[in-house]
Amino acid sequence: MEIKELADKIVSILDNKKAVDIELIPVAEKTVLADYFVICSGTSSTHIKALADEVEYMLKRDYDITPDHIEGRDSGRWILLDYKDVVVHVFHPEDRENYNLEKLWEMKKTEG
């Protein structure tokens, strides 16, 4: 599976599970950590855990892909799924606003 295809699949899984404000951010030119960050919010700690679980389950079931690393599952406020080239961040809205990864990593947009 191509990296962009994986990122798009993750976005689709999150969208189907009603994630809020899903962002796909290309970061390959800014870091060696990943090619894409997928950032979204859940509406509660239960929803955040369900979103992360669904991504993990669907990618394992359909493509036999498992995350290299998972962080934050116990807290349910910011869960990170590391698929090497694609890193998924599932946030509680308050934590997402506080850390503001979009501003930190997003490429500067030019006005048209």
N, C-alpha and C positions, 0 to 999 in steps of 0.2 A: 504494500500500500504506500502510495506517495505521501509525503509529509503534509502537503496542503489538503489532500483528500482526507487524511486522518483528522486534521484540524476541523475541516468542514463537517465531518461525521460527528465529532464531539459537539460542535455547535448544534447540529440537528438533534442529537440525543438530549441536550440540555433544553432546547426549545420545546421538544415534545413533552418534557417533564415540567414545563412551565417555569423555567428559570427566568429571572428578571434582568433586563439590561445586559444582554450577552454582547461581549466585545471580542473580536478576533484581532489581535495586534501582532503584526510582523515585527520581530525583534532581532532577526538574524544579523542585521547590519550594525546592531548596537551591543551585542553580547554573544558569547559562545555558549551560554546556558541553554538556549533553545532557538528554534526558528520562529515559533509562534507562542504567544500566551493567549489562552482563552480565559476571559474573566467574566464572571456572572455573580448575581446575588440570589439568595433564597429568601423566603419570607419568614422563616423561623429556623431554629437549630435542627428540628426534625426534617424540614424541607431541604436544608443544606446537606444533611447526611444522605437523604434520599437522592438528591442530585448526584452527589459523588458516587454513591453506590450504583446508580443506574449507568453512569459512564463506565465504571469499572466492569460491571456485569455485561453490558452490551458489547464492549470491545473484546472481552474475553470470549463471549459466546459466538460472536459473528466473525471475529478475525484472529482469535487466539492471541490477543495482545494484552499484556498485563503491565501495570505501572511499575517503573523501576523503583519508585519510592512514593510513599504517602505520608503526609504530615497533617496534624490537626484534627484527626477523626474524633478524638476524645472530647475536644472542646465544642465542636460543631459551630464555630464562629468563622473559621477560615480553614477550609480543607484544601490542600494542595495535592494534586495527582501529577506525578512527574513521568511523562511518557518520552523522556529524553529530548526529542525534537519538538514536542508540544507539551507545555506545562499548563495545567488547568487549575485555576484559582476559583473556588466557590466561597463567596463571602456572605457574612451577615451585612446588611446595608450600612450599619454604623461603622463597622470595621473597614468596609470597602471605601467609604468616604474618608476615613482617617488615614489609611495607607495610600490611597489615590494612585494605584499602580498605573492606571491609564495615563496620567499626567507624566509619571516618571519614565514610562517606556514608549509611549506612542510617538511615532514619527511626527515631526512638525508638519501640520497641514497648511497648505497654501490656499489662499483665497482665489476663487475663480472669477 
